Amino acid sequence: MKYLEMSKAELETELAREKAIYDSFLARKLKLNMARGKPDEDQLDISVNMYSGVPSPISEDGTDCRNYGLLDGITEAKKLFADILEAPAENVIVCGNSSLNLMFDTVARSMIFGSYKGATPWMKQERIKFLCPVPGYDRHFAITETFGIEMINIPMTPEGPDMDLVERYVESDPAVKGIWCVPKYSNPDGYTYSDETVRRFARLRPAADDFRIFWDNAYVVHDLYDDADKLLSIYDEAKAVGNENIFIMFASTSKITFPGSGISAIVSGKENIDFIKSIMTVQTIGYDKMNMLRHVNFLRNIDGVRAHMKRHADILRPKFETVLTAFENELSDLPNTSWTNPKGGYFITLYLDSFCASRTFELCKSAGVTLTNAGATFPYGKDPEDRVLRIAPTFPPVDELKLAVSVLVCSAKIATIEKLLK
Ligand SMILES: Cc1ncc(COP(=O)(O)O)c(C=O)c1O
């Protein structure tokens, strides 16, 4: 029965029932974790062959990968990322083990040197603002917060960020210098930007000429189902309207091969790429080419990547479905409660009734289930309605996940009934 249709007495009975279930969880002294967006061990195992049989350390263009050289990466790794990210290889720089590091560096570079050759450094400008689609990725927000950049919440929709609002801010306020985007299987909703959204991004005419879109394509090939979401190429769309320096794209193989031991890439228009390289060449002589070689040797090409990602999907699908089935069965009667149903990526978002997320989080924590902090998916850790919980189903084994979700749905029910009874 829907909670909103229950009398006070019925709600009290329901609360007592859920509390008894909760007490039984407490007695089990659980230690479970649904906070970490990490691959599980089986996923890591499917890439171990990368370490066997790299035939030669010499890359396609004759470079000895054991030695210094090639700032922007080996030719075959550039081609691989070009195919994955749908842009020409000459617009790709292949880098080290983390795309987040590249995003941090891109903000730092813009603060210190400006976002293009000859631009005024952001830190010499009076006020700097970033648009932050919410809920979003906490580590993006941590970067902008660390540099003292003011963050403005932009509501997410299943089509992407609210583009009317994005256009209004970007095209009227010269203090707005950037926007964080995770365009495919967004963290944490799992939404993919619609064609219209990508086109509107590509056509932005910012009030600030040093504005850039930070296009974090972290989940570009991370489909769970054959009828995968399709994302338009921002490179093609921006190029078509002569605006290819409006975006800087980031990606990595962190969740293709090994997080922390993969390879990463930047893609952008020629002017941005040349400018980035002009600073990067002072930062480093070059990234780990042996790792690039290992990756290309193992993944081969875009078809190889897709086949490999199907193996990840086979491991992940049952985990996502475990969570979604539990939500469907247990949370459908709760008011103002919904969840996303992504076809890929690493997360599901649970939207509870307002002012129920922190209480649910605390109840889970006391029962030994760790979730991503309530509020973490918002700038400054503040979810104004205290509604959002990010669920990361990938890391725990299915049996642990089932148990953790049972604790979560029980906690969500308790928090919601307590609120209704207030
Ligand atoms: C949206 C998003 N971007 C970037 C990263 C981190 O990427 P990397 O390992 O390449 O630094 C993550 C990891 O969870 C992520 O969710």
Ligand as a Chemical Component Dictionary entry (heavy atoms), coordinates in Angstrom:
data_LIG
# 
_chem_comp.id                   LIG 
_chem_comp.type                 NON-POLYMER 
_chem_comp.pdbx_formal_charge   0 
_chem_comp.three_letter_code    LIG 
# 
loop_
_chem_comp_atom.comp_id 
_chem_comp_atom.atom_id 
_chem_comp_atom.alt_atom_id 
_chem_comp_atom.type_symbol 
_chem_comp_atom.charge 
_chem_comp_atom.model_Cartn_x 
_chem_comp_atom.model_Cartn_y 
_chem_comp_atom.model_Cartn_z 
_chem_comp_atom.pdbx_ordinal 
LIG C1 C1 C 0 33.111 10.761 -14.258 1  
LIG C2 C2 C 0 34.458 10.269 -13.866 2  
LIG N1 N1 N 0 35.543 10.868 -14.367 3  
LIG C3 C3 C 0 36.792 10.469 -14.027 4  
LIG C4 C4 C 0 36.977 9.417  -13.158 5  
LIG C5 C5 C 0 38.372 9.027  -12.784 6  
LIG O1 O1 O 0 39.080 8.748  -13.946 7  
LIG P1 P1 P 0 40.619 8.377  -13.951 8  
LIG O2 O2 O 0 40.798 7.067  -13.286 9  
LIG O3 O3 O 0 40.953 8.332  -15.408 10 
LIG O4 O4 O 0 41.371 9.465  -13.252 11 
LIG C6 C6 C 0 35.866 8.757  -12.611 12 
LIG C7 C7 C 0 36.048 7.668  -11.645 13 
LIG O5 O5 O 0 35.156 7.215  -10.994 14 
LIG C8 C8 C 0 34.577 9.200  -12.982 15 
LIG O6 O6 O 0 33.472 8.627  -12.489 16 
# 
loop_
_chem_comp_bond.comp_id 
_chem_comp_bond.atom_id_1 
_chem_comp_bond.atom_id_2 
_chem_comp_bond.value_order 
_chem_comp_bond.pdbx_ordinal 
LIG C1 C2 SING 1  
LIG C2 N1 SING 2  
LIG C2 C8 DOUB 3  
LIG N1 C3 DOUB 4  
LIG C3 C4 SING 5  
LIG C4 C5 SING 6  
LIG C4 C6 DOUB 7  
LIG C5 O1 SING 8  
LIG O1 P1 SING 9  
LIG P1 O2 DOUB 10 
LIG P1 O3 SING 11 
LIG P1 O4 SING 12 
LIG C6 C7 SING 13 
LIG C6 C8 SING 14 
LIG C7 O5 DOUB 15 
LIG C8 O6 SING 16 
# 
